[in-house]
Amino acid sequence: MPSNARATSLTRRGLLAAGGALGLGAALVACGGNGEKGSGASNASGKSGTWEFKDDRGQTVKLASVPKNIVAFTGTAAALKDFGVEVKGVFGPTTVKDPKTGAVKPDVQAGDLDVSKVTVIGNVWGEFKIEEYLKLQPEVLVTDMWEKDALWYVPEEQKAKILKIAPSVALWAAGRSMPAVLQRHADLAASLGADVNSARIKADKARFEAAAERVRKAAKAKKGIKVLIGSGTPDTFYVSAPARPTDTLFFQELGVDLIVPDKLDPTGWFELLSWEVVDKYEADVILLDNRTSALQPDALKAKPTWAALPAVKAGQVFPRVTEPVYSYAKCAPLLEDLAKALENAKKVA
Protein backbone atom coordinates (compact mmCIF):
# COMPACT_ATOMS: atom_id res chain seq x y z
CA MET A 1 0.00 0.00 0.00
CA PRO A 2 1.35 3.44 -0.83
CA SER A 3 3.21 5.19 1.94
CA ASN A 4 1.01 6.09 4.92
CA ALA A 5 -2.28 4.88 3.49
CA ARG A 6 -2.24 1.62 5.45
CA ALA A 7 -1.82 3.48 8.72
CA THR A 8 -4.68 5.74 7.72
CA SER A 9 -6.95 2.79 7.02
CA LEU A 10 -6.17 1.33 10.42
CA THR A 11 -6.85 4.50 12.37
CA ARG A 12 -9.74 6.09 10.50
CA ARG A 13 -12.97 4.17 10.24
CA GLY A 14 -14.27 6.58 7.60
CA LEU A 15 -17.70 7.91 6.86
CA LEU A 16 -20.70 5.68 6.28
CA ALA A 17 -22.03 7.45 3.24
CA ALA A 18 -25.60 6.35 2.72
CA GLY A 19 -25.72 2.71 3.75
CA GLY A 20 -28.78 3.14 5.94
CA ALA A 21 -30.63 5.63 3.79
CA LEU A 22 -34.35 5.22 3.27
CA GLY A 23 -35.15 3.14 0.23
CA LEU A 24 -31.68 1.72 -0.23
CA GLY A 25 -32.81 -1.86 0.18
CA ALA A 26 -35.43 -1.50 -2.53
CA ALA A 27 -32.93 0.18 -4.80
CA LEU A 28 -30.48 -2.67 -4.37
CA VAL A 29 -33.16 -5.15 -5.39
CA ALA A 30 -33.99 -3.01 -8.42
CA CYS A 31 -30.34 -3.16 -9.47
CA GLY A 32 -30.52 -6.92 -9.74
CA GLY A 33 -28.65 -7.97 -6.62
CA ASN A 34 -25.24 -9.18 -7.77
CA GLY A 35 -25.06 -6.95 -10.84
CA GLU A 36 -24.19 -9.78 -13.19
CA LYS A 37 -26.40 -8.40 -15.96
CA GLY A 38 -25.54 -5.27 -17.87
CA SER A 39 -27.86 -2.64 -19.30
CA GLY A 40 -27.64 -4.05 -22.81
CA ALA A 41 -25.94 -0.95 -24.22
CA SER A 42 -22.49 -0.78 -25.80
CA ASN A 43 -19.82 1.65 -24.65
CA ALA A 44 -18.87 4.92 -26.30
CA SER A 45 -16.32 3.25 -28.55
CA GLY A 46 -19.07 1.35 -30.29
CA LYS A 47 -17.84 -2.09 -29.21
CA SER A 48 -20.82 -4.36 -28.59
CA GLY A 49 -21.64 -7.93 -27.68
CA THR A 50 -21.03 -9.85 -24.48
CA TRP A 51 -18.24 -8.70 -22.21
CA GLU A 52 -15.90 -10.75 -20.07
CA PHE A 53 -12.81 -9.77 -18.09
CA LYS A 54 -10.67 -11.71 -15.63
CA ASP A 55 -9.22 -9.37 -13.04
CA ASP A 56 -6.11 -9.67 -10.85
CA ARG A 57 -7.99 -11.47 -8.11
CA GLY A 58 -8.62 -14.22 -10.62
CA GLN A 59 -12.31 -13.33 -10.69
CA THR A 60 -14.10 -13.18 -14.04
CA VAL A 61 -16.86 -10.64 -14.64
CA LYS A 62 -19.34 -11.51 -17.38
CA LEU A 63 -21.92 -9.07 -18.68
CA ALA A 64 -24.50 -9.24 -21.46
CA SER A 65 -22.83 -6.29 -23.18
CA VAL A 66 -19.76 -4.08 -22.93
CA PRO A 67 -20.41 -1.79 -19.95
CA LYS A 68 -20.75 1.93 -20.51
CA ASN A 69 -21.82 2.96 -17.00
CA ILE A 70 -18.44 2.57 -15.35
CA VAL A 71 -17.54 3.84 -11.89
CA ALA A 72 -13.89 3.75 -10.88
CA PHE A 73 -11.32 4.80 -8.34
CA THR A 74 -10.11 8.23 -9.44
CA GLY A 75 -6.61 7.18 -10.47
CA THR A 76 -7.93 4.15 -12.35
CA ALA A 77 -10.49 6.34 -14.10
CA ALA A 78 -7.71 8.71 -15.15
CA ALA A 79 -5.73 5.79 -16.60
CA LEU A 80 -8.75 4.51 -18.51
CA LYS A 81 -9.29 7.99 -19.93
CA ASP A 82 -5.73 8.07 -21.23
CA PHE A 83 -6.39 4.75 -22.95
CA GLY A 84 -9.66 6.07 -24.42
CA VAL A 85 -12.37 4.92 -22.00
CA GLU A 86 -14.65 7.37 -20.16
CA VAL A 87 -16.30 6.70 -16.80
CA LYS A 88 -19.51 8.04 -15.28
CA GLY A 89 -18.45 8.31 -11.66
CA VAL A 90 -15.35 8.27 -9.48
CA PHE A 91 -14.38 7.73 -5.86
CA GLY A 92 -11.12 8.65 -4.17
CA PRO A 93 -9.13 11.91 -4.11
CA THR A 94 -10.63 13.88 -7.01
CA THR A 95 -10.79 17.55 -6.07
CA VAL A 96 -9.04 19.81 -3.56
CA LYS A 97 -9.57 23.38 -2.42
CA ASP A 98 -6.82 25.90 -2.91
CA PRO A 99 -6.01 27.01 0.69
CA LYS A 100 -5.41 30.58 -0.47
CA THR A 101 -8.23 31.19 -2.94
CA GLY A 102 -10.76 28.53 -1.96
CA ALA A 103 -11.04 27.55 -5.63
CA VAL A 104 -11.71 23.88 -6.33
CA LYS A 105 -9.17 22.17 -8.56
CA PRO A 106 -8.41 18.57 -9.59
CA ASP A 107 -6.40 16.43 -7.19
CA VAL A 108 -3.05 15.17 -8.50
CA GLN A 109 -4.56 11.71 -8.81
CA ALA A 110 -7.26 12.91 -11.21
CA GLY A 111 -4.85 13.15 -14.13
CA ASP A 112 -6.62 14.57 -17.19
CA LEU A 113 -10.12 13.79 -15.95
CA ASP A 114 -12.61 16.61 -16.42
CA VAL A 115 -13.76 16.56 -12.81
CA SER A 116 -16.76 18.74 -13.69
CA LYS A 117 -18.14 15.99 -15.94
CA VAL A 118 -17.95 13.00 -13.63
CA THR A 119 -20.02 12.30 -10.54
CA VAL A 120 -17.81 12.25 -7.46
CA ILE A 121 -19.32 9.74 -5.04
CA GLY A 122 -16.44 9.96 -2.59
CA ASN A 123 -13.54 12.40 -2.32
CA VAL A 124 -11.81 11.25 0.86
CA TRP A 125 -10.88 7.99 2.58
CA GLY A 126 -13.99 6.20 3.86
CA GLU A 127 -16.49 8.23 1.82
CA PHE A 128 -18.66 6.38 -0.71
CA LYS A 129 -22.12 7.83 -1.35
CA ILE A 130 -24.19 4.78 -2.18
CA GLU A 131 -27.30 6.77 -3.13
CA GLU A 132 -25.29 8.71 -5.73
CA TYR A 133 -23.72 5.46 -6.91
CA LEU A 134 -27.15 3.95 -7.47
CA LYS A 135 -28.26 6.93 -9.54
CA LEU A 136 -25.48 6.23 -12.02
CA GLN A 137 -26.91 2.75 -12.70
CA PRO A 138 -23.39 1.29 -12.59
CA GLU A 139 -22.62 -1.81 -14.60
CA VAL A 140 -19.11 -2.32 -13.23
CA LEU A 141 -16.89 -0.87 -10.50
CA VAL A 142 -13.14 -0.71 -11.16
CA THR A 143 -10.42 -0.03 -8.63
CA ASP A 144 -6.82 -0.69 -7.63
CA MET A 145 -5.67 -3.46 -5.33
CA TRP A 146 -2.70 -2.97 -2.99
CA GLU A 147 -3.35 -6.11 -0.96
CA LYS A 148 -5.04 -9.29 -2.14
CA ASP A 149 -8.81 -8.90 -2.41
CA ALA A 150 -8.78 -5.42 -0.83
CA LEU A 151 -10.64 -2.95 -3.05
CA TRP A 152 -8.86 0.41 -2.85
CA TYR A 153 -11.04 3.20 -1.45
CA VAL A 154 -14.10 0.96 -1.17
CA PRO A 155 -15.01 1.30 2.54
CA GLU A 156 -14.97 -2.06 4.27
CA GLU A 157 -18.09 -1.13 6.24
CA GLN A 158 -20.06 -0.65 3.01
CA LYS A 159 -18.35 -3.21 0.81
CA ALA A 160 -21.09 -5.85 0.96
CA LYS A 161 -23.79 -3.37 -0.06
CA ILE A 162 -21.66 -1.81 -2.79
CA LEU A 163 -20.83 -5.16 -4.38
CA LYS A 164 -24.51 -6.10 -4.55
CA ILE A 165 -25.11 -3.20 -6.91
CA ALA A 166 -22.57 -4.04 -9.61
CA PRO A 167 -19.67 -6.48 -10.09
CA SER A 168 -16.15 -5.28 -9.41
CA VAL A 169 -12.83 -5.43 -11.24
CA ALA A 170 -9.59 -5.06 -9.27
CA LEU A 171 -6.14 -4.51 -10.80
CA TRP A 172 -2.88 -4.83 -8.90
CA ALA A 173 -1.14 -1.58 -7.98
CA ALA A 174 1.57 -3.28 -5.90
CA GLY A 175 3.80 -6.31 -5.89
CA ARG A 176 4.22 -6.21 -9.66
CA SER A 177 6.56 -4.07 -11.69
CA MET A 178 5.18 -1.02 -13.44
CA PRO A 179 5.29 -2.39 -17.03
CA ALA A 180 3.16 -5.37 -16.01
CA VAL A 181 0.65 -3.14 -14.22
CA LEU A 182 0.46 -0.81 -17.22
CA GLN A 183 -0.23 -3.76 -19.50
CA ARG A 184 -3.12 -4.90 -17.32
CA HIS A 185 -4.71 -1.46 -17.48
CA ALA A 186 -4.28 -1.54 -21.24
CA ASP A 187 -5.90 -5.00 -21.31
CA LEU A 188 -8.92 -3.71 -19.41
CA ALA A 189 -9.24 -0.65 -21.64
CA ALA A 190 -9.05 -2.83 -24.75
CA SER A 191 -11.79 -5.08 -23.42
CA LEU A 192 -13.93 -1.96 -22.95
CA GLY A 193 -13.46 -0.98 -26.59
CA ALA A 194 -10.40 1.24 -26.55
CA ASP A 195 -7.91 1.13 -29.42
CA VAL A 196 -4.77 0.52 -27.40
CA ASN A 197 -2.77 0.08 -30.62
CA SER A 198 -3.49 3.58 -31.82
CA ALA A 199 -0.61 5.76 -32.98
CA ARG A 200 -1.00 7.95 -29.89
CA ILE A 201 -0.76 5.10 -27.41
CA LYS A 202 2.12 3.51 -29.32
CA ALA A 203 3.94 6.82 -29.08
CA ASP A 204 3.19 7.06 -25.35
CA LYS A 205 4.56 3.54 -24.82
CA ALA A 206 7.70 4.31 -26.83
CA ARG A 207 8.24 7.41 -24.70
CA PHE A 208 7.81 5.33 -21.54
CA GLU A 209 10.33 2.73 -22.72
CA ALA A 210 12.83 5.44 -23.68
CA ALA A 211 12.41 7.08 -20.27
CA ALA A 212 13.01 3.75 -18.54
CA GLU A 213 16.23 3.30 -20.47
CA ARG A 214 17.28 6.82 -19.52
CA VAL A 215 16.75 5.99 -15.83
CA ARG A 216 18.80 2.81 -16.26
CA LYS A 217 21.70 4.76 -17.75
CA ALA A 218 21.49 7.51 -15.12
CA ALA A 219 21.44 4.98 -12.28
CA LYS A 220 24.53 3.26 -13.70
CA ALA A 221 26.34 6.56 -14.17
CA LYS A 222 25.49 7.73 -10.66
CA LYS A 223 26.13 4.48 -8.84
CA GLY A 224 26.35 5.13 -5.10
CA ILE A 225 23.72 7.85 -5.04
CA LYS A 226 21.33 6.76 -2.29
CA VAL A 227 17.64 7.50 -2.85
CA LEU A 228 15.07 7.51 -0.04
CA ILE A 229 11.32 7.19 -0.61
CA GLY A 230 9.48 9.19 2.04
CA SER A 231 6.20 10.70 3.15
CA GLY A 232 5.64 13.27 5.88
CA THR A 233 2.82 13.85 8.34
CA PRO A 234 2.78 16.29 11.28
CA ASP A 235 4.03 13.63 13.71
CA THR A 236 5.72 10.96 11.60
CA PHE A 237 7.99 10.45 8.63
CA TYR A 238 7.37 7.27 6.65
CA VAL A 239 10.28 5.58 4.87
CA SER A 240 8.79 3.28 2.27
CA ALA A 241 10.03 -0.22 1.52
CA PRO A 242 10.69 -0.23 -2.23
CA ALA A 243 9.93 -3.86 -3.03
CA ARG A 244 6.13 -3.62 -2.94
CA PRO A 245 4.93 -0.43 -4.69
CA THR A 246 4.97 -0.96 -8.44
CA ASP A 247 6.91 2.23 -9.20
CA THR A 248 9.75 1.76 -6.72
CA LEU A 249 10.00 -1.93 -7.60
CA PHE A 250 10.58 -0.85 -11.20
CA PHE A 251 13.09 1.78 -10.11
CA GLN A 252 15.07 -0.98 -8.38
CA GLU A 253 14.94 -3.14 -11.47
CA LEU A 254 16.37 -0.21 -13.43
CA GLY A 255 19.30 -0.01 -11.02
CA VAL A 256 18.31 2.90 -8.78
CA ASP A 257 19.94 2.51 -5.35
CA LEU A 258 16.91 2.81 -3.09
CA ILE A 259 17.28 2.79 0.69
CA VAL A 260 15.60 -0.24 2.26
CA PRO A 261 14.33 0.49 5.79
CA ASP A 262 15.42 -2.12 8.32
CA LYS A 263 12.59 -1.91 10.84
CA LEU A 264 9.31 -2.19 8.98
CA ASP A 265 5.95 -1.75 10.66
CA PRO A 266 3.72 -4.87 10.93
CA THR A 267 2.19 -4.23 7.49
CA GLY A 268 5.59 -4.48 5.84
CA TRP A 269 5.13 -1.32 3.81
CA PHE A 270 7.26 1.24 5.62
CA GLU A 271 9.26 2.24 8.68
CA LEU A 272 7.82 4.97 10.88
CA LEU A 273 10.32 7.53 12.16
CA SER A 274 9.74 10.33 14.61
CA TRP A 275 10.96 13.70 13.42
CA GLU A 276 13.70 13.56 16.07
CA VAL A 277 15.37 10.63 14.23
CA VAL A 278 14.41 11.48 10.66
CA ASP A 279 18.12 11.46 9.81
CA LYS A 280 18.44 7.71 10.50
CA TYR A 281 19.20 6.95 6.85
CA GLU A 282 21.85 8.77 4.86
CA ALA A 283 20.16 9.83 1.63
CA ASP A 284 21.54 11.85 -1.25
CA VAL A 285 18.14 12.19 -2.89
CA ILE A 286 14.66 12.12 -1.36
CA LEU A 287 11.57 11.30 -3.39
CA LEU A 288 8.72 12.84 -1.40
CA ASP A 289 5.08 11.74 -1.52
CA ASN A 290 3.22 14.27 -3.69
CA ARG A 291 -0.31 13.40 -2.56
CA THR A 292 -2.45 16.10 -0.98
CA SER A 293 -2.70 13.96 2.16
CA ALA A 294 1.06 14.29 2.77
CA LEU A 295 3.10 17.30 3.89
CA GLN A 296 4.86 19.04 1.03
CA PRO A 297 8.29 20.78 1.16
CA ASP A 298 6.88 24.21 2.07
CA ALA A 299 5.10 22.75 5.09
CA LEU A 300 8.16 20.72 6.09
CA LYS A 301 10.40 23.79 6.31
CA ALA A 302 9.17 24.38 9.85
CA LYS A 303 10.74 21.10 11.02
CA PRO A 304 14.40 21.72 11.91
CA THR A 305 15.44 18.09 11.57
CA TRP A 306 14.03 18.00 8.05
CA ALA A 307 15.78 21.22 7.06
CA ALA A 308 19.08 19.79 8.33
CA LEU A 309 19.01 16.72 6.09
CA PRO A 310 21.83 16.74 3.49
CA ALA A 311 19.43 16.08 0.61
CA VAL A 312 17.20 18.95 1.70
CA LYS A 313 20.10 21.38 2.07
CA ALA A 314 21.40 20.34 -1.37
CA GLY A 315 18.02 20.90 -3.00
CA GLN A 316 17.79 17.23 -3.94
CA VAL A 317 14.19 16.62 -2.85
CA PHE A 318 11.82 15.73 -5.67
CA PRO A 319 8.13 14.84 -5.78
CA ARG A 320 7.20 11.19 -6.00
CA VAL A 321 3.95 10.28 -7.69
CA THR A 322 3.03 7.81 -4.97
CA GLU A 323 -0.14 6.58 -6.65
CA PRO A 324 0.64 6.77 -10.36
CA VAL A 325 -2.00 6.99 -13.05
CA TYR A 326 -1.28 3.72 -14.81
CA SER A 327 -1.10 4.85 -18.41
CA TYR A 328 2.00 5.22 -20.53
CA ALA A 329 1.19 8.90 -20.98
CA LYS A 330 1.40 9.54 -17.22
CA CYS A 331 4.17 7.13 -16.25
CA ALA A 332 6.64 8.28 -18.91
CA PRO A 333 7.01 11.78 -17.40
CA LEU A 334 7.62 10.47 -13.89
CA LEU A 335 10.47 8.31 -15.23
CA GLU A 336 11.84 11.28 -17.13
CA ASP A 337 11.76 13.35 -13.96
CA LEU A 338 13.54 10.61 -12.02
CA ALA A 339 16.20 10.31 -14.71
CA LYS A 340 16.80 14.07 -14.65
CA ALA A 341 17.04 14.05 -10.84
CA LEU A 342 19.63 11.27 -10.94
CA GLU A 343 21.60 12.85 -13.77
CA ASN A 344 21.99 16.06 -11.76
CA ALA A 345 22.37 14.49 -8.31
CA LYS A 346 25.52 14.88 -6.25
CA LYS A 347 26.80 12.75 -3.41
CA VAL A 348 25.93 14.73 -0.27
CA ALA A 349 25.33 12.17 2.50
Buried (B, 14 or more C-beta within 10 A) or exposed (E): BBBBBBBBBEEEEBBBBBBEBEEBEEBBEEBEEEBEBBBEBBBBBEBEEEBEBEBBBEEEBEBBBBBBBBBBBBBBBBBBBBBBBBBBBBBBBBBBEEEEEEEEEBBBBBBEBEBEEBBBBBBBBBBBBBBBBBBBBBBBBBBBBBBEEBBBBBBEBBBEBBBBBBBBBBBBBBBBBBBEBBBBBBBBBBBBBBBBEEEEBEEBBEBBBEBBEBBBBBBEEBEEBBBBBBBBBEEBBBBBBBBBBBBBBBBBBBBBBBBBBEEBBEBEBBBBBEBEEBBBBEBBBBBBBBBBBBBBBEEBEEBEBBEEBBBBEBEBBBBBBBBBBBBBBBBBEBBBBBBBBBBEBEEBB
